[in-house]
Amino acid sequence: MAAKHRVTVNLEDREYGELSGLSDKHRVSLAWLGRQAIIEFLERYENEELQLPLSLPSERRRSGS
């Protein structure tokens, strides 16, 4: 199935480094890891009715996270 939409995410250096390491270790793309994380989140949200935070701490908001 071809992707129809693109999402851009800004990561801290540490986050990018950890994901890049996982990508290399398991020989999968960063895009694949991102899709898997999103799929898992959506399944958890649907099945467990997770509640999203209504507000983020000001430090996270400034960094664009």
PDBQT receptor file of N, H, CA, C and O in Angstrom, charges set to zero:
ATOM      1  N   MET A   1       0.842  -1.174   0.000  1.00  0.00    +0.000 N 
ATOM      2  CA  MET A   1       0.000   0.000   0.000  1.00  0.00    +0.000 C 
ATOM      3  C   MET A   1       0.891   1.244   0.000  1.00  0.00    +0.000 C 
ATOM      4  O   MET A   1       1.792   1.360   0.831  1.00  0.00    +0.000 OA
ATOM      5  N   ALA A   2       0.651   2.144  -0.899  1.00  0.00    +0.000 N 
ATOM      6  H   ALA A   2      -0.080   2.049  -1.574  1.00  0.00    +0.000 HD
ATOM      7  CA  ALA A   2       1.443   3.366  -1.002  1.00  0.00    +0.000 C 
ATOM      8  C   ALA A   2       0.979   4.394   0.037  1.00  0.00    +0.000 C 
ATOM      9  O   ALA A   2      -0.216   4.542   0.292  1.00  0.00    +0.000 OA
ATOM     10  N   ALA A   3       1.939   5.092   0.624  1.00  0.00    +0.000 N 
ATOM     11  H   ALA A   3       2.910   4.971   0.417  1.00  0.00    +0.000 HD
ATOM     12  CA  ALA A   3       1.612   6.134   1.594  1.00  0.00    +0.000 C 
ATOM     13  C   ALA A   3       0.926   7.293   0.882  1.00  0.00    +0.000 C 
ATOM     14  O   ALA A   3       1.305   7.659  -0.231  1.00  0.00    +0.000 OA
ATOM     15  N   LYS A   4      -0.068   7.858   1.518  1.00  0.00    +0.000 N 
ATOM     16  H   LYS A   4      -0.376   7.560   2.422  1.00  0.00    +0.000 HD
ATOM     17  CA  LYS A   4      -0.809   8.958   0.919  1.00  0.00    +0.000 C 
ATOM     18  C   LYS A   4      -0.550  10.295   1.606  1.00  0.00    +0.000 C 
ATOM     19  O   LYS A   4      -0.821  11.355   1.041  1.00  0.00    +0.000 OA
ATOM     20  N   HIS A   5      -0.029  10.238   2.816  1.00  0.00    +0.000 N 
ATOM     21  H   HIS A   5       0.191   9.377   3.275  1.00  0.00    +0.000 HD
ATOM     22  CA  HIS A   5       0.192  11.473   3.580  1.00  0.00    +0.000 C 
ATOM     23  C   HIS A   5       1.564  11.427   4.238  1.00  0.00    +0.000 C 
ATOM     24  O   HIS A   5       2.059  10.358   4.596  1.00  0.00    +0.000 OA
ATOM     25  N   ARG A   6       2.160  12.581   4.389  1.00  0.00    +0.000 N 
ATOM     26  H   ARG A   6       1.757  13.449   4.098  1.00  0.00    +0.000 HD
ATOM     27  CA  ARG A   6       3.476  12.696   5.012  1.00  0.00    +0.000 C 
ATOM     28  C   ARG A   6       3.335  13.526   6.279  1.00  0.00    +0.000 C 
ATOM     29  O   ARG A   6       2.619  14.528   6.308  1.00  0.00    +0.000 OA
ATOM     30  N   VAL A   7       4.032  13.091   7.330  1.00  0.00    +0.000 N 
ATOM     31  H   VAL A   7       4.613  12.277   7.307  1.00  0.00    +0.000 HD
ATOM     32  CA  VAL A   7       4.048  13.802   8.603  1.00  0.00    +0.000 C 
ATOM     33  C   VAL A   7       5.500  14.130   8.924  1.00  0.00    +0.000 C 
ATOM     34  O   VAL A   7       6.376  13.275   8.790  1.00  0.00    +0.000 OA
ATOM     35  N   THR A   8       5.753  15.349   9.341  1.00  0.00    +0.000 N 
ATOM     36  H   THR A   8       5.042  16.043   9.450  1.00  0.00    +0.000 HD
ATOM     37  CA  THR A   8       7.093  15.763   9.723  1.00  0.00    +0.000 C 
ATOM     38  C   THR A   8       7.140  15.934  11.236  1.00  0.00    +0.000 C 
ATOM     39  O   THR A   8       6.254  16.548  11.829  1.00  0.00    +0.000 OA
ATOM     40  N   VAL A   9       8.182  15.386  11.854  1.00  0.00    +0.000 N 
ATOM     41  H   VAL A   9       8.903  14.888  11.372  1.00  0.00    +0.000 HD
ATOM     42  CA  VAL A   9       8.335  15.463  13.301  1.00  0.00    +0.000 C 
ATOM     43  C   VAL A   9       9.737  15.956  13.616  1.00  0.00    +0.000 C 
ATOM     44  O   VAL A   9      10.712  15.461  13.050  1.00  0.00    +0.000 OA
ATOM     45  N   ASN A  10       9.845  16.920  14.506  1.00  0.00    +0.000 N 
ATOM     46  H   ASN A  10       9.054  17.322  14.966  1.00  0.00    +0.000 HD
ATOM     47  CA  ASN A  10      11.148  17.408  14.956  1.00  0.00    +0.000 C 
ATOM     48  C   ASN A  10      11.542  16.641  16.202  1.00  0.00    +0.000 C 
ATOM     49  O   ASN A  10      10.759  16.535  17.146  1.00  0.00    +0.000 OA
ATOM     50  N   LEU A  11      12.766  16.099  16.206  1.00  0.00    +0.000 N 
ATOM     51  H   LEU A  11      13.402  16.186  15.439  1.00  0.00    +0.000 HD
ATOM     52  CA  LEU A  11      13.262  15.325  17.334  1.00  0.00    +0.000 C 
ATOM     53  C   LEU A  11      14.489  15.992  17.941  1.00  0.00    +0.000 C 
ATOM     54  O   LEU A  11      15.247  16.681  17.258  1.00  0.00    +0.000 OA
ATOM     55  N   GLU A  12      14.664  15.773  19.232  1.00  0.00    +0.000 N 
ATOM     56  H   GLU A  12      14.048  15.213  19.787  1.00  0.00    +0.000 HD
ATOM     57  CA  GLU A  12      15.889  16.203  19.900  1.00  0.00    +0.000 C 
ATOM     58  C   GLU A  12      17.017  15.299  19.394  1.00  0.00    +0.000 C 
ATOM     59  O   GLU A  12      16.756  14.213  18.875  1.00  0.00    +0.000 OA
ATOM     60  N   ASP A  13      18.256  15.739  19.541  1.00  0.00    +0.000 N 
ATOM     61  H   ASP A  13      18.468  16.621  19.963  1.00  0.00    +0.000 HD
ATOM     62  CA  ASP A  13      19.410  14.946  19.091  1.00  0.00    +0.000 C 
ATOM     63  C   ASP A  13      19.405  13.548  19.714  1.00  0.00    +0.000 C 
ATOM     64  O   ASP A  13      19.654  12.558  19.025  1.00  0.00    +0.000 OA
ATOM     65  N   ARG A  14      19.124  13.468  21.005  1.00  0.00    +0.000 N 
ATOM     66  H   ARG A  14      18.922  14.272  21.564  1.00  0.00    +0.000 HD
ATOM     67  CA  ARG A  14      19.120  12.186  21.700  1.00  0.00    +0.000 C 
ATOM     68  C   ARG A  14      18.045  11.260  21.140  1.00  0.00    +0.000 C 
ATOM     69  O   ARG A  14      18.301  10.076  20.919  1.00  0.00    +0.000 OA
ATOM     70  N   GLU A  15      16.857  11.784  20.910  1.00  0.00    +0.000 N 
ATOM     71  H   GLU A  15      16.649  12.745  21.089  1.00  0.00    +0.000 HD
ATOM     72  CA  GLU A  15      15.761  10.978  20.362  1.00  0.00    +0.000 C 
ATOM     73  C   GLU A  15      16.118  10.458  18.975  1.00  0.00    +0.000 C 
ATOM     74  O   GLU A  15      15.910   9.285  18.664  1.00  0.00    +0.000 OA
ATOM     75  N   TYR A  16      16.656  11.341  18.153  1.00  0.00    +0.000 N 
ATOM     76  H   TYR A  16      16.826  12.294  18.405  1.00  0.00    +0.000 HD
ATOM     77  CA  TYR A  16      17.049  10.934  16.806  1.00  0.00    +0.000 C 
ATOM     78  C   TYR A  16      18.144   9.876  16.847  1.00  0.00    +0.000 C 
ATOM     79  O   TYR A  16      18.106   8.909  16.086  1.00  0.00    +0.000 OA
ATOM     80  N   GLY A  17      19.117  10.057  17.731  1.00  0.00    +0.000 N 
ATOM     81  H   GLY A  17      19.148  10.843  18.349  1.00  0.00    +0.000 HD
ATOM     82  CA  GLY A  17      20.203   9.106  17.857  1.00  0.00    +0.000 C 
ATOM     83  C   GLY A  17      19.714   7.727  18.271  1.00  0.00    +0.000 C 
ATOM     84  O   GLY A  17      20.165   6.715  17.733  1.00  0.00    +0.000 OA
ATOM     85  N   GLU A  18      18.789   7.686  19.229  1.00  0.00    +0.000 N 
ATOM     86  H   GLU A  18      18.422   8.508  19.666  1.00  0.00    +0.000 HD
ATOM     87  CA  GLU A  18      18.249   6.406  19.687  1.00  0.00    +0.000 C 
ATOM     88  C   GLU A  18      17.455   5.724  18.571  1.00  0.00    +0.000 C 
ATOM     89  O   GLU A  18      17.598   4.520  18.355  1.00  0.00    +0.000 OA
ATOM     90  N   LEU A  19      16.627   6.482  17.868  1.00  0.00    +0.000 N 
ATOM     91  H   LEU A  19      16.511   7.460  18.043  1.00  0.00    +0.000 HD
ATOM     92  CA  LEU A  19      15.861   5.903  16.759  1.00  0.00    +0.000 C 
ATOM     93  C   LEU A  19      16.767   5.440  15.636  1.00  0.00    +0.000 C 
ATOM     94  O   LEU A  19      16.551   4.378  15.051  1.00  0.00    +0.000 OA
ATOM     95  N   SER A  20      17.771   6.229  15.338  1.00  0.00    +0.000 N 
ATOM     96  H   SER A  20      17.947   7.091  15.813  1.00  0.00    +0.000 HD
ATOM     97  CA  SER A  20      18.711   5.861  14.288  1.00  0.00    +0.000 C 
ATOM     98  C   SER A  20      19.449   4.571  14.647  1.00  0.00    +0.000 C 
ATOM     99  O   SER A  20      19.686   3.721  13.789  1.00  0.00    +0.000 OA
ATOM    100  N   GLY A  21      19.807   4.436  15.921  1.00  0.00    +0.000 N 
ATOM    101  H   GLY A  21      19.614   5.126  16.618  1.00  0.00    +0.000 HD
ATOM    102  CA  GLY A  21      20.458   3.223  16.386  1.00  0.00    +0.000 C 
ATOM    103  C   GLY A  21      19.550   2.003  16.248  1.00  0.00    +0.000 C 
ATOM    104  O   GLY A  21      19.999   0.941  15.818  1.00  0.00    +0.000 OA
ATOM    105  N   LEU A  22      18.273   2.154  16.611  1.00  0.00    +0.000 N 
ATOM    106  H   LEU A  22      17.909   3.018  16.960  1.00  0.00    +0.000 HD
ATOM    107  CA  LEU A  22      17.309   1.057  16.438  1.00  0.00    +0.000 C 
ATOM    108  C   LEU A  22      17.151   0.700  14.970  1.00  0.00    +0.000 C 
ATOM    109  O   LEU A  22      17.096  -0.473  14.600  1.00  0.00    +0.000 OA
ATOM    110  N   SER A  23      17.081   1.725  14.148  1.00  0.00    +0.000 N 
ATOM    111  H   SER A  23      17.126   2.677  14.448  1.00  0.00    +0.000 HD
ATOM    112  CA  SER A  23      16.940   1.524  12.712  1.00  0.00    +0.000 C 
ATOM    113  C   SER A  23      18.097   0.704  12.159  1.00  0.00    +0.000 C 
ATOM    114  O   SER A  23      17.889  -0.244  11.402  1.00  0.00    +0.000 OA
ATOM    115  N   ASP A  24      19.310   1.070  12.536  1.00  0.00    +0.000 N 
ATOM    116  H   ASP A  24      19.479   1.841  13.151  1.00  0.00    +0.000 HD
ATOM    117  CA  ASP A  24      20.495   0.340  12.073  1.00  0.00    +0.000 C 
ATOM    118  C   ASP A  24      20.525  -1.081  12.623  1.00  0.00    +0.000 C 
ATOM    119  O   ASP A  24      20.778  -2.034  11.886  1.00  0.00    +0.000 OA
ATOM    120  N   LYS A  25      20.267  -1.216  13.910  1.00  0.00    +0.000 N 
ATOM    121  H   LYS A  25      20.061  -0.442  14.509  1.00  0.00    +0.000 HD
ATOM    122  CA  LYS A  25      20.336  -2.521  14.570  1.00  0.00    +0.000 C 
ATOM    123  C   LYS A  25      19.366  -3.535  13.957  1.00  0.00    +0.000 C 
ATOM    124  O   LYS A  25      19.702  -4.705  13.775  1.00  0.00    +0.000 OA
ATOM    125  N   HIS A  26      18.153  -3.061  13.642  1.00  0.00    +0.000 N 
ATOM    126  H   HIS A  26      17.880  -2.111  13.790  1.00  0.00    +0.000 HD
ATOM    127  CA  HIS A  26      17.122  -3.968  13.151  1.00  0.00    +0.000 C 
ATOM    128  C   HIS A  26      16.923  -3.902  11.636  1.00  0.00    +0.000 C 
ATOM    129  O   HIS A  26      16.042  -4.553  11.076  1.00  0.00    +0.000 OA
ATOM    130  N   ARG A  27      17.770  -3.094  10.991  1.00  0.00    +0.000 N 
ATOM    131  H   ARG A  27      18.486  -2.564  11.446  1.00  0.00    +0.000 HD
ATOM    132  CA  ARG A  27      17.754  -2.958   9.535  1.00  0.00    +0.000 C 
ATOM    133  C   ARG A  27      16.372  -2.587   8.995  1.00  0.00    +0.000 C 
ATOM    134  O   ARG A  27      15.860  -3.211   8.065  1.00  0.00    +0.000 OA
ATOM    135  N   VAL A  28      15.790  -1.564   9.600  1.00  0.00    +0.000 N 
ATOM    136  H   VAL A  28      16.206  -1.057  10.355  1.00  0.00    +0.000 HD
ATOM    137  CA  VAL A  28      14.522  -1.005   9.133  1.00  0.00    +0.000 C 
ATOM    138  C   VAL A  28      14.712   0.501   8.991  1.00  0.00    +0.000 C 
ATOM    139  O   VAL A  28      15.633   1.074   9.575  1.00  0.00    +0.000 OA
ATOM    140  N   SER A  29      13.854   1.130   8.226  1.00  0.00    +0.000 N 
ATOM    141  H   SER A  29      13.107   0.665   7.751  1.00  0.00    +0.000 HD
ATOM    142  CA  SER A  29      13.976   2.575   8.017  1.00  0.00    +0.000 C 
ATOM    143  C   SER A  29      13.405   3.354   9.200  1.00  0.00    +0.000 C 
ATOM    144  O   SER A  29      12.597   2.844   9.976  1.00  0.00    +0.000 OA
ATOM    145  N   LEU A  30      13.850   4.601   9.310  1.00  0.00    +0.000 N 
ATOM    146  H   LEU A  30      14.506   5.015   8.680  1.00  0.00    +0.000 HD
ATOM    147  CA  LEU A  30      13.273   5.487  10.319  1.00  0.00    +0.000 C 
ATOM    148  C   LEU A  30      11.785   5.679  10.061  1.00  0.00    +0.000 C 
ATOM    149  O   LEU A  30      11.001   5.781  11.005  1.00  0.00    +0.000 OA
ATOM    150  N   ALA A  31      11.388   5.730   8.795  1.00  0.00    +0.000 N 
ATOM    151  H   ALA A  31      12.025   5.647   8.028  1.00  0.00    +0.000 HD
ATOM    152  CA  ALA A  31       9.978   5.882   8.447  1.00  0.00    +0.000 C 
ATOM    153  C   ALA A  31       9.170   4.690   8.957  1.00  0.00    +0.000 C 
ATOM    154  O   ALA A  31       8.061   4.856   9.464  1.00  0.00    +0.000 OA
ATOM    155  N   TRP A  32       9.735   3.487   8.819  1.00  0.00    +0.000 N 
ATOM    156  H   TRP A  32      10.636   3.353   8.408  1.00  0.00    +0.000 HD
ATOM    157  CA  TRP A  32       9.041   2.287   9.291  1.00  0.00    +0.000 C 
ATOM    158  C   TRP A  32       8.849   2.354  10.799  1.00  0.00    +0.000 C 
ATOM    159  O   TRP A  32       7.769   2.055  11.307  1.00  0.00    +0.000 OA
ATOM    160  N   LEU A  33       9.908   2.752  11.521  1.00  0.00    +0.000 N 
ATOM    161  H   LEU A  33      10.786   2.996  11.109  1.00  0.00    +0.000 HD
ATOM    162  CA  LEU A  33       9.799   2.888  12.976  1.00  0.00    +0.000 C 
ATOM    163  C   LEU A  33       8.727   3.911  13.351  1.00  0.00    +0.000 C 
ATOM    164  O   LEU A  33       7.947   3.688  14.276  1.00  0.00    +0.000 OA
ATOM    165  N   GLY A  34       8.692   5.019  12.637  1.00  0.00    +0.000 N 
ATOM    166  H   GLY A  34       9.326   5.200  11.885  1.00  0.00    +0.000 HD
ATOM    167  CA  GLY A  34       7.687   6.047  12.906  1.00  0.00    +0.000 C 
ATOM    168  C   GLY A  34       6.279   5.535  12.679  1.00  0.00    +0.000 C 
ATOM    169  O   GLY A  34       5.387   5.771  13.495  1.00  0.00    +0.000 OA
ATOM    170  N   ARG A  35       6.076   4.832  11.566  1.00  0.00    +0.000 N 
ATOM    171  H   ARG A  35       6.801   4.640  10.904  1.00  0.00    +0.000 HD
ATOM    172  CA  ARG A  35       4.746   4.277  11.290  1.00  0.00    +0.000 C 
ATOM    173  C   ARG A  35       4.338   3.274  12.360  1.00  0.00    +0.000 C 
ATOM    174  O   ARG A  35       3.195   3.277  12.816  1.00  0.00    +0.000 OA
ATOM    175  N   GLN A  36       5.285   2.405  12.764  1.00  0.00    +0.000 N 
ATOM    176  H   GLN A  36       6.214   2.403  12.393  1.00  0.00    +0.000 HD
ATOM    177  CA  GLN A  36       4.972   1.415  13.796  1.00  0.00    +0.000 C 
ATOM    178  C   GLN A  36       4.595   2.097  15.108  1.00  0.00    +0.000 C 
ATOM    179  O   GLN A  36       3.659   1.666  15.782  1.00  0.00    +0.000 OA
ATOM    180  N   ALA A  37       5.306   3.145  15.471  1.00  0.00    +0.000 N 
ATOM    181  H   ALA A  37       6.066   3.495  14.923  1.00  0.00    +0.000 HD
ATOM    182  CA  ALA A  37       5.010   3.869  16.709  1.00  0.00    +0.000 C 
ATOM    183  C   ALA A  37       3.623   4.504  16.642  1.00  0.00    +0.000 C 
ATOM    184  O   ALA A  37       2.874   4.465  17.617  1.00  0.00    +0.000 OA
ATOM    185  N   ILE A  38       3.285   5.083  15.506  1.00  0.00    +0.000 N 
ATOM    186  H   ILE A  38       3.894   5.115  14.713  1.00  0.00    +0.000 HD
ATOM    187  CA  ILE A  38       1.973   5.706  15.341  1.00  0.00    +0.000 C 
ATOM    188  C   ILE A  38       0.870   4.654  15.379  1.00  0.00    +0.000 C 
ATOM    189  O   ILE A  38      -0.154   4.851  16.033  1.00  0.00    +0.000 OA
ATOM    190  N   ILE A  39       1.074   3.539  14.683  1.00  0.00    +0.000 N 
ATOM    191  H   ILE A  39       1.907   3.379  14.152  1.00  0.00    +0.000 HD
ATOM    192  CA  ILE A  39       0.082   2.455  14.689  1.00  0.00    +0.000 C 
ATOM    193  C   ILE A  39      -0.138   1.954  16.112  1.00  0.00    +0.000 C 
ATOM    194  O   ILE A  39      -1.279   1.777  16.541  1.00  0.00    +0.000 OA
ATOM    195  N   GLU A  40       0.957   1.722  16.850  1.00  0.00    +0.000 N 
ATOM    196  H   GLU A  40       1.884   1.866  16.502  1.00  0.00    +0.000 HD
ATOM    197  CA  GLU A  40       0.833   1.237  18.231  1.00  0.00    +0.000 C 
ATOM    198  C   GLU A  40       0.088   2.245  19.099  1.00  0.00    +0.000 C 
ATOM    199  O   GLU A  40      -0.767   1.865  19.899  1.00  0.00    +0.000 OA
ATOM    200  N   PHE A  41       0.407   3.525  18.943  1.00  0.00    +0.000 N 
ATOM    201  H   PHE A  41       1.102   3.833  18.293  1.00  0.00    +0.000 HD
ATOM    202  CA  PHE A  41      -0.279   4.564  19.720  1.00  0.00    +0.000 C 
ATOM    203  C   PHE A  41      -1.769   4.577  19.412  1.00  0.00    +0.000 C 
ATOM    204  O   PHE A  41      -2.591   4.626  20.327  1.00  0.00    +0.000 OA
ATOM    205  N   LEU A  42      -2.123   4.535  18.133  1.00  0.00    +0.000 N 
ATOM    206  H   LEU A  42      -1.455   4.495  17.390  1.00  0.00    +0.000 HD
ATOM    207  CA  LEU A  42      -3.537   4.563  17.757  1.00  0.00    +0.000 C 
ATOM    208  C   LEU A  42      -4.279   3.343  18.291  1.00  0.00    +0.000 C 
ATOM    209  O   LEU A  42      -5.425   3.458  18.727  1.00  0.00    +0.000 OA
ATOM    210  N   GLU A  43      -3.638   2.176  18.262  1.00  0.00    +0.000 N 
ATOM    211  H   GLU A  43      -2.707   2.082  17.908  1.00  0.00    +0.000 HD
ATOM    212  CA  GLU A  43      -4.273   0.969  18.797  1.00  0.00    +0.000 C 
ATOM    213  C   GLU A  43      -4.472   1.085  20.305  1.00  0.00    +0.000 C 
ATOM    214  O   GLU A  43      -5.524   0.716  20.825  1.00  0.00    +0.000 OA
ATOM    215  N   ARG A  44      -3.466   1.596  21.004  1.00  0.00    +0.000 N 
ATOM    216  H   ARG A  44      -2.611   1.896  20.581  1.00  0.00    +0.000 HD
ATOM    217  CA  ARG A  44      -3.602   1.787  22.451  1.00  0.00    +0.000 C 
ATOM    218  C   ARG A  44      -4.689   2.799  22.761  1.00  0.00    +0.000 C 
ATOM    219  O   ARG A  44      -5.470   2.605  23.693  1.00  0.00    +0.000 OA
ATOM    220  N   TYR A  45      -4.749   3.874  21.994  1.00  0.00    +0.000 N 
ATOM    221  H   TYR A  45      -4.115   4.032  21.237  1.00  0.00    +0.000 HD
ATOM    222  CA  TYR A  45      -5.762   4.910  22.215  1.00  0.00    +0.000 C 
ATOM    223  C   TYR A  45      -7.155   4.324  22.011  1.00  0.00    +0.000 C 
ATOM    224  O   TYR A  45      -8.070   4.587  22.790  1.00  0.00    +0.000 OA
ATOM    225  N   GLU A  46      -7.304   3.530  20.956  1.00  0.00    +0.000 N 
ATOM    226  H   GLU A  46      -6.561   3.316  20.323  1.00  0.00    +0.000 HD
ATOM    227  CA  GLU A  46      -8.608   2.939  20.648  1.00  0.00    +0.000 C 
ATOM    228  C   GLU A  46      -8.999   1.889  21.686  1.00  0.00    +0.000 C 
ATOM    229  O   GLU A  46     -10.122   1.904  22.189  1.00  0.00    +0.000 OA
ATOM    230  N   ASN A  47      -8.084   0.984  22.008  1.00  0.00    +0.000 N 
ATOM    231  H   ASN A  47      -7.171   0.972  21.599  1.00  0.00    +0.000 HD
ATOM    232  CA  ASN A  47      -8.402  -0.140  22.883  1.00  0.00    +0.000 C 
ATOM    233  C   ASN A  47      -8.439   0.215  24.364  1.00  0.00    +0.000 C 
ATOM    234  O   ASN A  47      -9.226  -0.361  25.115  1.00  0.00    +0.000 OA
ATOM    235  N   GLU A  48      -7.617   1.136  24.786  1.00  0.00    +0.000 N 
ATOM    236  H   GLU A  48      -6.977   1.604  24.176  1.00  0.00    +0.000 HD
ATOM    237  CA  GLU A  48      -7.530   1.477  26.200  1.00  0.00    +0.000 C 
ATOM    238  C   GLU A  48      -8.137   2.836  26.498  1.00  0.00    +0.000 C 
ATOM    239  O   GLU A  48      -8.124   3.287  27.644  1.00  0.00    +0.000 OA
ATOM    240  N   GLU A  49      -8.659   3.479  25.491  1.00  0.00    +0.000 N 
ATOM    241  H   GLU A  49      -8.669   3.113  24.560  1.00  0.00    +0.000 HD
ATOM    242  CA  GLU A  49      -9.252   4.804  25.642  1.00  0.00    +0.000 C 
ATOM    243  C   GLU A  49      -8.308   5.741  26.391  1.00  0.00    +0.000 C 
ATOM    244  O   GLU A  49      -8.698   6.384  27.366  1.00  0.00    +0.000 OA
ATOM    245  N   LEU A  50      -7.064   5.810  25.923  1.00  0.00    +0.000 N 
ATOM    246  H   LEU A  50      -6.747   5.288  25.131  1.00  0.00    +0.000 HD
ATOM    247  CA  LEU A  50      -6.082   6.705  26.523  1.00  0.00    +0.000 C 
ATOM    248  C   LEU A  50      -6.563   8.140  26.408  1.00  0.00    +0.000 C 
ATOM    249  O   LEU A  50      -7.169   8.528  25.409  1.00  0.00    +0.000 OA
ATOM    250  N   GLN A  51      -6.291   8.912  27.429  1.00  0.00    +0.000 N 
ATOM    251  H   GLN A  51      -5.799   8.597  28.240  1.00  0.00    +0.000 HD
ATOM    252  CA  GLN A  51      -6.653  10.317  27.394  1.00  0.00    +0.000 C 
ATOM    253  C   GLN A  51      -5.415  11.134  27.078  1.00  0.00    +0.000 C 
ATOM    254  O   GLN A  51      -4.406  11.033  27.776  1.00  0.00    +0.000 OA
ATOM    255  N   LEU A  52      -5.486  11.933  26.045  1.00  0.00    +0.000 N 
ATOM    256  H   LEU A  52      -6.306  12.016  25.479  1.00  0.00    +0.000 HD
ATOM    257  CA  LEU A  52      -4.362  12.797  25.680  1.00  0.00    +0.000 C 
ATOM    258  C   LEU A  52      -4.285  13.961  26.657  1.00  0.00    +0.000 C 
ATOM    259  O   LEU A  52      -5.314  14.434  27.138  1.00  0.00    +0.000 OA
ATOM    260  N   PRO A  53      -3.063  14.431  26.958  1.00  0.00    +0.000 N 
ATOM    261  CA  PRO A  53      -2.935  15.590  27.852  1.00  0.00    +0.000 C 
ATOM    262  C   PRO A  53      -3.537  16.825  27.195  1.00  0.00    +0.000 C 
ATOM    263  O   PRO A  53      -3.387  17.042  25.992  1.00  0.00    +0.000 OA
ATOM    264  N   LEU A  54      -4.209  17.617  27.991  1.00  0.00    +0.000 N 
ATOM    265  H   LEU A  54      -4.330  17.440  28.968  1.00  0.00    +0.000 HD
ATOM    266  CA  LEU A  54      -4.828  18.819  27.448  1.00  0.00    +0.000 C 
ATOM    267  C   LEU A  54      -3.834  19.951  27.283  1.00  0.00    +0.000 C 
ATOM    268  O   LEU A  54      -4.025  20.826  26.438  1.00  0.00    +0.000 OA
ATOM    269  N   SER A  55      -2.781  19.945  28.073  1.00  0.00    +0.000 N 
ATOM    270  H   SER A  55      -2.626  19.235  28.759  1.00  0.00    +0.000 HD
ATOM    271  CA  SER A  55      -1.773  20.994  27.924  1.00  0.00    +0.000 C 
ATOM    272  C   SER A  55      -0.401  20.388  28.168  1.00  0.00    +0.000 C 
ATOM    273  O   SER A  55      -0.253  19.424  28.920  1.00  0.00    +0.000 OA
ATOM    274  N   LEU A  56       0.598  20.970  27.519  1.00  0.00    +0.000 N 
ATOM    275  H   LEU A  56       0.478  21.752  26.908  1.00  0.00    +0.000 HD
ATOM    276  CA  LEU A  56       1.973  20.512  27.674  1.00  0.00    +0.000 C 
ATOM    277  C   LEU A  56       2.722  21.493  28.553  1.00  0.00    +0.000 C 
ATOM    278  O   LEU A  56       2.402  22.682  28.571  1.00  0.00    +0.000 OA
ATOM    279  N   PRO A  57       3.718  21.009  29.285  1.00  0.00    +0.000 N 
ATOM    280  CA  PRO A  57       4.556  21.944  30.041  1.00  0.00    +0.000 C 
ATOM    281  C   PRO A  57       5.159  22.964  29.084  1.00  0.00    +0.000 C 
ATOM    282  O   PRO A  57       5.448  22.635  27.934  1.00  0.00    +0.000 OA
ATOM    283  N   SER A  58       5.350  24.185  29.538  1.00  0.00    +0.000 N 
ATOM    284  H   SER A  58       5.115  24.452  30.473  1.00  0.00    +0.000 HD
ATOM    285  CA  SER A  58       5.816  25.261  28.667  1.00  0.00    +0.000 C 
ATOM    286  C   SER A  58       7.148  24.943  28.014  1.00  0.00    +0.000 C 
ATOM    287  O   SER A  58       7.392  25.382  26.890  1.00  0.00    +0.000 OA
ATOM    288  N   GLU A  59       8.031  24.184  28.686  1.00  0.00    +0.000 N 
ATOM    289  H   GLU A  59       7.833  23.827  29.599  1.00  0.00    +0.000 HD
ATOM    290  CA  GLU A  59       9.333  23.836  28.099  1.00  0.00    +0.000 C 
ATOM    291  C   GLU A  59       9.149  22.994  26.839  1.00  0.00    +0.000 C 
ATOM    292  O   GLU A  59       9.838  23.232  25.847  1.00  0.00    +0.000 OA
ATOM    293  N   ARG A  60       8.241  22.017  26.850  1.00  0.00    +0.000 N 
ATOM    294  H   ARG A  60       7.682  21.824  27.656  1.00  0.00    +0.000 HD
ATOM    295  CA  ARG A  60       8.002  21.156  25.690  1.00  0.00    +0.000 C 
ATOM    296  C   ARG A  60       7.350  21.960  24.566  1.00  0.00    +0.000 C 
ATOM    297  O   ARG A  60       7.640  21.728  23.392  1.00  0.00    +0.000 OA
ATOM    298  N   ARG A  61       6.487  22.886  24.909  1.00  0.00    +0.000 N 
ATOM    299  H   ARG A  61       6.251  23.074  25.862  1.00  0.00    +0.000 HD
ATOM    300  CA  ARG A  61       5.810  23.693  23.891  1.00  0.00    +0.000 C 
ATOM    301  C   ARG A  61       6.805  24.550  23.138  1.00  0.00    +0.000 C 
ATOM    302  O   ARG A  61       6.709  24.677  21.917  1.00  0.00    +0.000 OA
ATOM    303  N   ARG A  62       7.760  25.141  23.842  1.00  0.00    +0.000 N 
ATOM    304  H   ARG A  62       7.838  25.037  24.833  1.00  0.00    +0.000 HD
ATOM    305  CA  ARG A  62       8.754  26.009  23.197  1.00  0.00    +0.000 C 
ATOM    306  C   ARG A  62       9.645  25.246  22.240  1.00  0.00    +0.000 C 
ATOM    307  O   ARG A  62      10.053  25.778  21.207  1.00  0.00    +0.000 OA
ATOM    308  N   SER A  63       9.956  23.984  22.583  1.00  0.00    +0.000 N 
ATOM    309  H   SER A  63       9.625  23.552  23.422  1.00  0.00    +0.000 HD
ATOM    310  CA  SER A  63      10.868  23.228  21.738  1.00  0.00    +0.000 C 
ATOM    311  C   SER A  63      10.171  22.662  20.517  1.00  0.00    +0.000 C 
ATOM    312  O   SER A  63      10.823  22.067  19.659  1.00  0.00    +0.000 OA
ATOM    313  N   GLY A  64       8.835  22.835  20.416  1.00  0.00    +0.000 N 
ATOM    314  H   GLY A  64       8.305  23.318  21.113  1.00  0.00    +0.000 HD
ATOM    315  CA  GLY A  64       8.113  22.350  19.255  1.00  0.00    +0.000 C 
ATOM    316  C   GLY A  64       7.755  20.903  19.344  1.00  0.00    +0.000 C 
ATOM    317  O   GLY A  64       7.334  20.319  18.346  1.00  0.00    +0.000 OA
ATOM    318  N   SER A  65       7.907  20.274  20.532  1.00  0.00    +0.000 N 
ATOM    319  H   SER A  65       8.249  20.748  21.343  1.00  0.00    +0.000 HD
ATOM    320  CA  SER A  65       7.584  18.856  20.698  1.00  0.00    +0.000 C 
ATOM    321  C   SER A  65       6.107  18.657  20.866  1.00  0.00    +0.000 C 
ATOM    322  O   SER A  65       5.650  17.524  21.019  1.00  0.00    +0.000 OA
TER     323      SER A  65
